[in-house]
Amino acid sequence: MQTKTIIITGASSGLGQVLAYKLAQDNNLILAARNQEILEKMKKDLNSHDNILVVKTDIAQNKDVANLIKQSVARFKKVDLVFHCAGINHKKPFYELKESEWREIFATNTNSVFYLTQNLHKYCKKLEFVYVSSISAQIPTKLYSAYSAAKIASDNYLKAINKEWKALKITIFHPYRLKTNFGSHYEEKYKSPSKHKVDPDLYAEMMIAKIDGDRFKTLFYTLKTWLVRFGQIAGVKTN
Ligand SMILES: NC(=O)c1ccc[n+]([C@@H]2O[C@H](COP(=O)([O-])OP(=O)(O)OC[C@H]3O[C@@H](n4cnc5c(N)ncnc54)[C@H](OP(=O)(O)O)[C@@H]3O)[C@@H](O)[C@H]2O)c1
């Protein structure tokens, strides 16, 4: 990957954090999440040549997103690429979902995409926007009603605005289960066993290969991801 200025949302954990560690060496990074303490610690770990900016951001708040973009442009003059990894779910039957949970799911997974693209459009003629959606957007999943709806809404919003904003390049990923903190707040009975999850490191390699336009590596890591998953389903130890 050529040196780029990259915003990573959800950088304090899971996939976003793994991407940050992989991309920090050769790029300018803006790390965004609510947990500033973790982001500052990551910056300390990574900051060999002062190429990392931490911006505490609640991605569900337009004013925070506006501040994130403003600070990013002020510091690095431009933004080339966004990895929008921040996301949340509440896994439960639809009739138990509280209105506040529905709102949080949409605010975090969907409104955030609107805020990011609107604010970025003010500063960037050209932009690459990577959205971490979910398999639940493609295959609506029981106990994931609001989440499935929020992710597909974002997918379609991005595809629609791409018809207006031609210099926007969008890439949407639809992960299945990743071994991250996602869902750690679910009720015990709704938690998926971690042996059925893929290492975010492997998934991040696949994402980077795809963004780099490296077809061979993309295919390699995609196949590896699925092999690991089938192996897990079949009970074979593959990672
Ligand atoms: N893990 C899976 O099995 C799975 C499967 C399919 C799709 N996905 C998607 O993959 C993406 C990455 O998830 P992950 O697995 O890496 O989960 P994770 O470990 O729980 O990380 C989620 C990240 O989102 C951030 N976040 C949540 N709410 C936020 C808010 N209001 N403002 C700013 N940041 C917020 C969190 O940071 P703070 O708490 O510090 O704000 C954290 O950094 C998500 O979009 C998720 O929907 C995950």
The ligand as an ORCA input file, in Angstrom:
! r2SCAN-3c Opt
* xyz 0 1
  N     -16.997     -9.583     15.464
  C     -17.867    -10.116     14.628
  O     -18.198    -11.303     14.740
  C     -18.434     -9.285     13.503
  C     -19.162     -9.940     12.502
  C     -19.697     -9.184     11.457
  C     -19.491     -7.821     11.423
  N     -18.784     -7.212     12.410
  C     -18.565     -5.774     12.329
  O     -17.180     -5.546     12.384
  C     -16.937     -4.245     12.910
  C     -15.787     -4.323     13.909
  O     -16.244     -5.030     15.040
  P     -15.250     -5.839     15.984
  O     -15.551     -7.262     15.771
  O     -13.883     -5.344     15.821
  O     -15.886     -5.438     17.401
  P     -15.264     -4.811     18.725
  O     -14.023     -5.507     19.122
  O     -16.416     -4.791     19.684
  O     -14.911     -3.320     18.296
  C     -15.926     -2.388     18.070
  C     -15.315     -1.006     17.948
  O     -16.379     -0.090     17.667
  C     -16.183      1.052     18.495
  N     -17.466      1.703     18.765
  C     -18.617      1.154     19.170
  N     -19.535      2.109     19.360
  C     -18.930      3.294     19.063
  C     -19.341      4.651     19.096
  N     -20.576      5.025     19.458
  N     -18.448      5.602     18.732
  C     -17.193      5.258     18.375
  N     -16.743      4.008     18.329
  C     -17.607      3.036     18.687
  C     -15.555      0.525     19.780
  O     -14.772      1.546     20.394
  P     -15.151      2.344     21.751
  O     -15.979      1.436     22.603
  O     -13.813      2.705     22.330
  O     -15.892      3.540     21.279
  C     -14.611     -0.536     19.220
  O     -13.376      0.034     18.876
  C     -18.264     -3.752     13.458
  O     -18.802     -2.796     12.585
  C     -19.142     -4.980     13.485
  O     -20.504     -4.651     13.280
  C     -18.227     -7.915     13.448
*
